[in-house]
């Protein structure tokens, strides 16, 4: 028989509550008021009451019943329910069996921010709107929100690296997993979708800039993107019709040459090789054609400007 994993949370019931936890999520501020495991002895009654905040109730062990909106519902291991602000409810443990309850009380306040990730804002808005309208009935903890309580406790108990950040993320996970337990579908916010042409072009250029000193080829870069070289050629044409792959690579290498000519005393041969050109003669030809002067003349010009 496996040990009851949540039992350790009874050793220091106020461990998580000692933390001042406030989570900023989208345009909302979520302040944690209570965060613990408690035990209701057999027959224990918590008479009708309500809270000004949201209260997440999860049952990891035992059984009992809850009354919400004059409706009585059985509670058993693996179930959860949510009561929002002002929702009157009554709870009692079974007459012959103790019942444990994981509790999370949070105050959720709308706090518009000047800038927030639009997808994060959409998800938080959708989740909190669903929390406001969830039915007042217990359901199975299908997405294992309970495990978030144990993870948060263990992270805090052992002072794991980044435990405060982890706990804030776990608070959001409890909200999400509770909503998912009730969720039957419906309209959802659409996740942001990349413009794949722009994304692949930017990735290709960044890769070329990082590796310009080596033998960069169209085929090599296309392989990194898991596309064909023909597809990559089309992408460059779609983004900048007058700048094919070879021209973009040449521009990247020429910028590197110009920077080295201005900032270092290395020979032209050394600079050519360090910038991806085969030799100084080839660099000389390309540089003169594109810049209108030789590399040496460019260096002298830049040095004279600096001196003056």
C-alpha positions in Angstrom: 0.0 0.0 0.0 1.5 3.3 -1.0 2.0 6.1 1.5 -0.4 9.1 1.5 1.7 11.7 -0.4 -0.1 14.7 1.1 0.4 13.8 4.7 3.7 15.7 4.9 1.7 18.9 4.3 0.1 18.5 7.7 3.5 18.8 9.4 3.7 22.5 8.6 0.2 23.6 7.6 1.1 27.3 7.4 4.3 26.9 5.4 2.8 28.2 2.1 0.7 30.8 3.9 3.8 32.5 5.4 4.7 33.5 1.8 3.4 36.8 0.5 2.4 35.5 -2.9 1.0 37.8 -5.6 0.8 36.7 -9.2 0.5 39.1 -12.0 -1.2 37.3 -14.9 -2.3 39.3 -17.9 -4.4 42.2 -16.7 -5.1 40.6 -13.4 -3.4 40.5 -10.0 -4.0 37.2 -8.0 -3.2 37.5 -4.3 -3.0 34.2 -2.4 -4.7 34.4 1.0 -4.8 30.8 2.1 -2.9 27.8 0.7 -2.8 24.6 2.8 -4.1 21.1 3.6 -6.5 20.6 6.4 -8.3 17.6 8.0 -11.9 17.5 8.9 -12.5 14.8 11.6 -15.4 12.4 11.0 -18.7 14.2 11.4 -17.1 17.7 11.4 -19.4 20.4 10.1 -18.5 23.7 8.6 -21.8 25.6 8.8 -23.1 27.9 6.0 -20.7 30.7 5.2 -19.2 32.6 2.3 -16.0 34.4 1.4 -15.2 37.6 -0.4 -12.6 35.7 -2.5 -12.4 32.5 -4.6 -12.0 29.3 -2.7 -10.7 26.1 -4.4 -11.6 23.0 -2.5 -9.9 19.7 -3.5 -10.4 16.4 -1.7 -7.3 14.1 -1.7 -8.7 11.7 0.9 -11.9 10.7 2.6 -15.5 11.7 1.8 -18.3 13.9 2.9 -20.8 16.3 1.4 -21.3 19.9 0.4 -24.4 22.1 0.1 -24.3 24.9 -2.5 -27.3 26.8 -3.8 -29.6 24.5 -1.7 -28.3 21.5 -3.6 -26.5 18.7 -1.7 -23.6 17.0 -3.4 -21.5 14.0 -2.3 -17.7 14.5 -1.9 -15.2 11.8 -2.3 -11.5 11.3 -2.9 -10.3 12.9 -6.1 -13.0 15.6 -6.4 -12.9 19.4 -6.4 -15.3 22.3 -6.4 -15.0 26.1 -6.5 -16.9 28.7 -4.6 -16.6 32.3 -5.8 -17.1 35.5 -3.9 -20.4 35.6 -2.0 -21.3 31.9 -2.7 -22.8 30.4 0.4 -21.9 26.9 1.1 -21.9 24.2 3.9 -19.6 21.3 4.2 -19.3 18.2 6.4 -17.1 15.2 6.7 -18.6 11.7 6.6 -19.9 10.5 10.0 -17.4 7.7 10.1 -14.5 8.8 8.0 -12.1 11.8 8.2 -11.9 14.0 5.1 -8.9 16.0 4.0 -9.2 19.1 1.9 -6.6 21.1 0.0 -7.6 24.8 0.1 -6.5 27.7 -2.0 -8.1 31.1 -1.4 -7.3 33.8 -3.9 -8.4 37.4 -4.4 -8.5 38.3 -8.1 -8.4 41.9 -9.0 -8.5 43.5 -12.5 -5.3 45.5 -12.8 -4.8 46.8 -16.4 -1.2 47.2 -17.5 0.3 49.3 -20.2 1.9 46.4 -22.0 1.2 42.7 -21.6 1.7 39.7 -23.9 -1.6 39.6 -25.9 -1.8 35.8 -25.7 -1.2 35.8 -21.9 -3.9 38.5 -21.6 -6.3 36.5 -23.7 -5.7 33.3 -21.7 -6.0 34.9 -18.3 -9.2 36.7 -19.4 -10.7 33.5 -20.6 -9.7 31.5 -17.5 -11.0 34.1 -15.0 -14.2 34.6 -16.9 -14.8 30.9 -16.7 -14.0 30.9 -13.0 -16.8 33.4 -12.6 -19.3 31.2 -14.3 -18.4 27.6 -13.3 -21.3 25.5 -12.1 -21.5 25.1 -8.3 -21.1 21.3 -8.4 -18.2 19.1 -7.5 -16.3 17.3 -10.3 -13.4 14.9 -10.6 -9.9 16.5 -10.6 -9.3 15.2 -14.1 -6.2 17.3 -14.6 -4.6 16.7 -11.2 -4.7 20.2 -9.8 -4.0 18.5 -6.4 -0.5 17.7 -7.3 0.2 21.4 -7.7 -0.3 21.8 -3.9 2.2 19.1 -3.1 4.7 20.5 -5.6 4.4 24.0 -4.1 4.8 22.6 -0.6 7.9 20.6 -1.4 9.5 23.5 -3.4 9.1 25.8 -0.4 10.0 23.2 2.2 13.3 22.4 0.5 14.0 26.0 -0.6 14.6 24.8 -4.2 16.2 27.2 -6.6 13.5 29.6 -7.8 10.9 28.1 -5.5 9.0 31.4 -5.2 8.6 31.7 -9.0 7.6 28.0 -9.2 4.9 28.5 -6.6 3.5 31.4 -8.5 3.3 29.3 -11.6 1.7 26.5 -9.7 -1.0 28.9 -8.4 -1.9 29.7 -12.0 -1.8 26.0 -12.8 -4.4 25.3 -10.2 -6.7 27.9 -11.7 -6.2 26.5 -15.2 -6.6 22.8 -14.1 -9.8 23.7 -12.2 -11.3 25.3 -15.3 -10.3 22.4 -17.4 -12.0 20.0 -15.0 -15.3 21.6 -15.8 -14.6 22.6 -19.4 -16.8 21.1 -22.1 -15.4 23.2 -25.0 -16.9 26.3 -26.6 -15.2 29.3 -28.0 -11.6 29.8 -27.1 -9.0 32.5 -27.7 -6.8 31.5 -30.6 -3.1 31.1 -29.9 -0.9 33.5 -31.8 0.4 32.0 -35.0 3.8 32.8 -36.5 4.2 34.2 -40.0 6.4 31.2 -41.0 7.9 33.0 -44.0 9.1 35.9 -41.8 10.1 33.5 -39.0 12.2 31.3 -41.3 13.8 34.3 -43.0 14.8 35.8 -39.6 16.1 32.5 -38.4 18.2 32.0 -41.6 19.7 35.5 -41.4 20.5 35.1 -37.7 22.2 31.8 -38.4 24.2 33.3 -41.3 25.3 36.2 -39.1 26.4 33.8 -36.3 28.3 31.5 -38.7 29.4 33.8 -41.5 33.1 33.0 -41.0 32.5 29.4 -41.9 31.3 27.7 -45.1 27.7 28.7 -45.0 25.6 27.3 -47.8 21.9 27.6 -48.8 21.6 23.8 -48.3 23.1 24.0 -44.9 20.8 26.7 -43.7 17.8 25.0 -45.2 18.7 21.8 -43.4 18.7 23.7 -40.1 15.1 24.9 -40.8 14.0 21.4 -41.9 13.0 22.7 -45.3 14.3 22.3 -48.9 16.9 24.7 -50.4 14.3 25.6 -53.0 11.8 26.6 -50.3 14.5 28.7 -48.6 15.3 30.4 -51.9 11.6 31.3 -52.3 11.4 32.7 -48.8 14.3 35.1 -49.5 12.6 36.1 -52.7 9.3 36.7 -51.0 10.8 38.8 -48.2 13.3 40.8 -50.3 13.0 40.1 -54.1 16.3 42.0 -54.8 18.3 40.2 -52.0 18.8 36.5 -52.7 20.6 34.3 -50.2 24.0 34.9 -51.7 23.6 38.6 -51.6 22.5 38.6 -48.0 25.4 36.4 -47.0 27.8 38.6 -48.9 26.4 41.7 -47.1 26.8 40.1 -43.7 30.5 39.2 -44.5 31.2 42.7 -45.8 29.9 44.3 -42.7 32.2 42.0 -40.7 35.1 43.0 -42.9 34.4 46.7 -42.5 34.1 46.4 -38.7 37.4 44.5 -38.6 39.2 47.0 -40.9 38.1 49.8 -38.6 38.6 48.1 -35.2 41.6 45.8 -35.6 45.2 45.9 -37.0 44.9 42.4 -38.6 46.1 42.0 -42.1 43.7 42.0 -45.0 44.3 38.3 -45.5 43.5 37.5 -41.9 40.4 39.7 -42.1 39.3 38.0 -45.3 39.6 34.5 -43.8 38.0 35.5 -40.5 35.0 37.0 -42.4 34.3 34.0 -44.6 36.1 35.0 -47.8 38.4 32.5 -49.4 41.4 34.8 -49.7 42.4 38.5 -49.8 42.3 38.6 -53.6 38.7 37.6 -53.7 37.8 40.0 -50.9 39.6 42.8 -52.8 37.5 42.2 -55.9 34.2 42.0 -54.0 35.0 44.9 -51.8 36.0 47.2 -54.6 32.9 46.3 -56.6 30.5 46.8 -53.7 32.1 49.5 -51.6 33.9 51.4 -54.4 37.4 51.3 -52.9 39.9 48.7 -51.8 40.0 47.4 -48.2 43.2 49.2 -47.5 41.8 52.5 -48.7 38.7 52.0 -46.6 40.9 51.3 -43.5 43.0 54.5 -44.1 39.8 56.6 -44.6 38.3 55.3 -41.3 41.6 55.8 -39.4 41.9 59.4 -40.7 38.3 60.1 -39.6 39.0 58.7 -36.2 42.3 60.7 -35.8 40.7 63.9 -36.9 
